[in-house]
């Protein structure tokens, strides 16, 4: 039988299972046969002997409940499809077919053409002066060269702590148990480098580099390479070239630049397209095929519905996986090309310095 725990065994009292207005008492050690302790409101299956005494109690898992609900929903849908919904399904199928052959034909064609273009044609990568161009997206790079006027560095140490909690409790049969968490202490150091740079035209620029510790001193000649989105007022420094020392440092690599600006990124569009694939299969194929299979006697309507839905789910998941790996490849390629672009700018800065 199926029931719900209304009282958990505790302090020498028996537990109680409620079922269809009736109640059954059970003991924990003698009847409970599931891992973990019983909980109030938990769904269980139980058996009784000829005298009505509970002899076995097993918790109903979440997967069992989900499977039961799915079977109920599938059965109800199949019953509706074979009964009052049969005519509506045929009407919807006819309407969808007319739309696909008529006004929807052009829209479907354009949609599939756009998807095909997005799948097969990756945006072109080009260089426009100092700028990096990826399809319709432009990353503006600039080079600022000047003399270091002053250089200051400072750091801040942040201490973090946690843990140390715990609990002690007494079980149903007087057993005392508990646990404690160890105290954890850690620290992080934030370094900041600030310096003033006088450009060739006499203008002075305050530069602040967080989380970097680059050796600089007054009088040295350096070049700063920065990047930003096209038309943006603010940006980030991506590389520093010390002409006096003949060295350079990367402040951002290609993948970091791409992550900051989202030149190529995961958009979530594949999930929407996958949902569209699933809905298209279910709305266009399910209705006529369920009726056909049921009429021909090949399988029940419920089995047909389940099979077609499974195919739709598999195709949708396969498309999402395909798009994920394809997008990952594009992201890696953009990061590598941004690295190449920045290396070219560093060589240019060395040459002009």
C-alpha positions in Angstrom: 0.0 0.0 0.0 1.0 3.6 -0.5 0.9 6.2 2.3 2.5 9.2 3.9 4.4 9.4 7.2 2.4 11.7 9.5 4.5 11.0 12.6 8.2 9.9 12.9 9.0 7.3 15.6 10.7 9.1 18.4 11.1 8.9 22.2 9.7 5.4 22.4 6.6 6.3 20.4 5.7 4.5 17.2 5.5 6.2 13.9 2.2 6.7 12.0 1.4 6.2 8.3 -1.7 7.9 6.9 -3.5 6.3 4.0 -7.0 7.1 2.6 -8.3 8.2 5.9 -6.7 5.3 7.8 -3.7 5.2 10.0 -1.1 2.4 10.7 1.6 2.4 13.4 5.1 1.2 12.6 8.4 0.7 14.5 11.6 2.1 13.2 14.1 -0.8 13.7 11.7 -3.6 12.9 10.0 -2.3 9.7 12.0 0.6 8.2 14.0 -0.7 5.2 15.3 2.4 3.4 18.6 4.2 3.8 18.3 7.4 5.9 15.8 8.2 8.6 12.1 8.6 7.9 10.7 12.2 7.6 7.3 13.7 8.2 5.3 14.0 4.9 7.5 11.4 3.2 5.7 9.1 0.7 6.2 5.4 1.5 5.1 2.0 0.5 4.2 -0.5 3.3 2.9 -4.0 3.8 0.9 -5.5 6.6 0.2 -9.0 7.8 -3.1 -10.7 8.3 -3.7 -8.9 11.6 -3.1 -5.5 9.9 0.3 -5.0 11.6 2.8 -3.1 9.5 5.7 -5.4 8.6 7.7 -3.4 6.1 8.1 0.3 5.2 10.1 1.6 2.2 10.5 5.2 1.1 9.2 6.1 -2.3 12.0 7.8 -4.3 11.7 11.0 -6.3 12.4 9.0 -9.5 9.5 6.7 -8.8 7.1 9.6 -8.3 8.3 11.3 -11.4 7.9 8.1 -13.4 4.4 7.7 -12.1 3.4 11.2 -13.0 4.9 10.8 -16.5 2.9 7.6 -17.0 -0.3 9.3 -15.8 0.3 12.3 -18.1 1.1 10.1 -21.1 -2.0 8.0 -20.5 -4.2 11.0 -20.2 -2.8 12.5 -23.4 -3.2 9.3 -25.3 -6.8 9.0 -24.0 -7.5 12.5 -25.1 -5.9 11.9 -28.5 -8.0 8.9 -29.2 -11.2 10.5 -27.9 -12.3 14.1 -27.8 -9.0 15.4 -29.0 -8.8 13.3 -32.2 -10.7 15.8 -34.3 -8.8 18.8 -32.9 -5.5 17.1 -33.6 -6.5 16.5 -37.2 -7.6 20.1 -37.6 -4.4 21.4 -36.1 -2.4 19.1 -38.4 -4.3 20.2 -41.5 -3.8 23.9 -40.5 -0.1 23.4 -39.9 0.3 21.6 -43.3 -1.6 24.5 -45.1 0.5 27.1 -43.3 3.8 25.2 -44.2 2.7 25.0 -47.9 1.4 28.6 -48.1 2.6 31.7 -46.1 4.9 29.7 -43.8 6.9 28.2 -46.7 8.9 31.4 -47.3 9.4 32.0 -43.5 10.6 28.5 -43.0 13.0 28.8 -45.9 14.5 32.0 -44.6 14.8 30.6 -41.1 16.6 27.5 -42.3 18.8 29.6 -44.6 19.8 31.8 -41.6 20.5 28.8 -39.4 22.6 27.2 -42.2 24.6 30.4 -42.7 25.2 30.7 -39.0 26.4 27.1 -38.8 28.6 27.0 -41.9 29.9 30.5 -42.3 32.1 31.8 -39.4 32.6 35.6 -39.3 35.6 36.9 -41.1 38.7 38.1 -39.1 40.6 41.1 -40.4 42.9 43.9 -39.3 42.0 47.6 -39.8 45.0 49.6 -38.7 45.4 48.9 -35.0 41.9 47.5 -34.8 40.8 43.9 -34.7 37.7 43.2 -36.8 35.6 40.0 -36.3 32.6 40.0 -38.6 30.6 43.1 -37.6 32.4 43.5 -34.3 35.4 45.8 -34.0 37.9 45.9 -31.1 39.8 49.2 -31.0 43.5 48.9 -30.0 45.8 51.9 -29.3 49.4 52.4 -28.4 50.5 55.1 -25.9 54.3 55.7 -25.7 56.0 58.0 -23.2 58.4 58.5 -20.3 57.7 57.2 -16.8 57.7 60.2 -14.4 57.0 58.4 -11.2 56.2 54.8 -10.1 54.5 53.7 -6.9 53.4 50.3 -5.7 51.3 49.3 -2.7 49.5 46.1 -1.5 46.5 45.2 0.7 46.2 42.0 2.6 42.7 40.6 3.2 42.2 37.9 5.8 39.2 35.5 5.4 37.9 33.1 7.9 35.1 30.6 8.3 34.0 27.3 9.8 34.0 26.5 13.5 30.3 25.6 13.7 28.7 22.3 14.7 25.8 20.6 16.3 24.9 17.9 18.8 21.6 16.1 18.8 19.9 13.1 20.5 18.3 10.4 18.3 15.1 8.6 18.8 16.7 5.9 21.0 18.9 8.1 23.1 21.9 8.0 20.9 23.9 11.3 21.0 25.7 12.3 17.8 26.9 15.5 16.2 29.7 17.1 14.2 31.9 20.2 14.2 33.6 22.1 11.4 37.2 23.1 11.6 38.1 26.8 11.5 39.6 27.9 8.2 41.7 31.1 7.8 43.2 32.3 4.6 44.5 35.6 3.2 44.9 37.2 -0.2 47.2 40.0 -1.2 46.0 42.7 -3.8 48.9 44.5 -5.5 48.4 47.8 -7.3 50.9 49.6 -9.5 50.4 53.3 -10.2 52.7 55.5 -12.3 52.6 58.7 -14.3 53.5 58.7 -18.0 54.4 61.8 -20.1 53.5 61.2 -23.8 55.5 62.7 -26.7 53.0 65.6 -27.1 53.6 66.6 -23.4 50.3 65.3 -22.0 50.6 63.4 -18.7 48.6 60.2 -18.1 47.9 58.5 -14.7 48.1 54.7 -15.1 46.8 52.2 -12.6 47.5 48.5 -13.0 45.6 46.3 -10.5 47.0 42.8 -9.6 50.3 43.5 -11.4 53.8 44.1 -10.2 55.9 45.3 -13.1 59.4 46.7 -12.5 59.5 50.3 -13.6 61.5 53.4 -12.6 61.3 57.0 -13.5 63.0 58.0 -16.8 62.3 54.8 -18.6 60.5 54.8 -21.9 57.4 52.5 -22.2 54.5 51.8 -24.5 51.1 50.8 -23.2 48.7 48.9 -25.5 45.0 49.2 -24.6 41.8 47.8 -26.1 38.1 48.7 -25.9 34.8 48.1 -27.7 34.3 50.3 -30.8 33.0 53.7 -29.7 33.4 53.0 -26.0 34.9 55.7 -23.8 36.7 53.3 -21.4 39.0 50.4 -22.0 41.7 48.2 -20.5 45.5 48.0 -20.8 46.5 44.7 -22.4 50.3 44.9 -22.7 53.2 47.0 -21.5 56.5 47.4 -23.4 59.6 48.7 -21.6 61.8 50.0 -24.3 64.6 50.9 -21.9 64.7 47.4 -20.5 63.9 45.6 -23.7 61.1 43.6 -22.1 57.3 43.5 -22.3 54.4 42.1 -20.2 51.0 40.8 -21.1 48.2 42.2 -18.9 45.5 40.5 -20.9 45.8 37.5 -23.2 43.5 36.9 -26.2 41.0 34.8 -24.3 40.8 37.4 -21.6 40.2 40.2 -24.1 37.4 38.1 -25.7 35.9 37.4 -22.3 35.9 41.1 -21.4 34.3 42.2 -24.7 32.3 39.1 -25.7 33.7 39.2 -29.3 32.7 35.5 -29.6 30.7 34.0 -26.8 28.0 31.5 -25.8 24.7 33.3 -26.5 22.1 30.6 -25.5 20.6 30.8 -28.9 21.3 27.1 -29.5 19.0 26.3 -26.5 16.1 28.3 -28.1 16.7 26.6 -31.5 16.8 23.2 -29.8 13.5 24.0 -28.0 12.1 25.0 -31.4 13.2 21.6 -32.9 11.5 19.8 -30.0 8.3 21.7 -30.4 8.3 21.4 -34.2 8.7 17.6 -34.1 6.0 17.3 -31.4 3.5 19.5 -33.0 4.0 18.6 -36.7 4.8 14.8 -36.3 3.1 13.7 -33.1 -0.5 14.4 -34.0 -0.7 12.5 -37.4 1.7 9.7 -36.4 -0.1 8.9 -33.1 -3.4 8.6 -35.0 -1.8 6.6 -37.8 -0.1 4.1 -35.5 -3.2 3.7 -33.3 -5.4 3.2 -36.4 -3.1 0.7 -38.0 -2.7 -1.2 -34.7 1.2 -1.0 -34.8 1.4 0.4 -31.3 -0.7 2.2 -28.8 -1.1 6.0 -28.9 0.8 6.3 -25.7 3.8 4.3 -27.0 3.8 6.4 -30.2 3.7 9.6 -28.3 6.5 8.5 -26.0 8.7 7.3 -28.9 8.3 10.5 -30.9 8.9 12.7 -27.9 12.1 10.7 -27.1 13.3 11.2 -30.6 12.6 15.0 -30.3 14.5 15.2 -27.0 17.5 13.3 -28.4 17.7 15.5 -31.5 17.4 18.7 -29.4 20.1 17.6 -27.0 22.3 16.5 -29.9 21.9 19.9 -31.5 22.9 21.7 -28.3 26.0 19.5 -27.9 27.0 20.1 -31.5 26.5 23.9 -31.1 28.5 23.9 -27.9 31.6 22.3 -29.4 31.3 24.4 -32.6 31.1 27.6 -30.5 34.0 26.5 -28.3 36.1 26.1 -31.4 35.2 29.6 -32.5 36.0 31.1 -29.1 39.4 29.3 -29.1 40.1 30.6 -32.6 39.2 34.2 -31.7 41.4 34.1 -28.6 44.3 32.8 -30.7 43.9 35.5 -33.4 43.7 38.2 -30.7 47.0 36.9 -29.3 48.5 37.1 -32.8 47.1 40.6 -33.2 48.5 41.9 -29.9 51.9 40.3 -30.7 52.0 42.3 -33.9 51.2 45.5 -32.0 54.0 44.7 -29.5 56.5 44.3 -32.4 55.3 47.6 -33.8 55.8 49.3 -30.5 59.3 47.9 -30.3 60.1 49.1 -33.8 58.8 52.6 -33.2 60.4 52.8 -29.7 
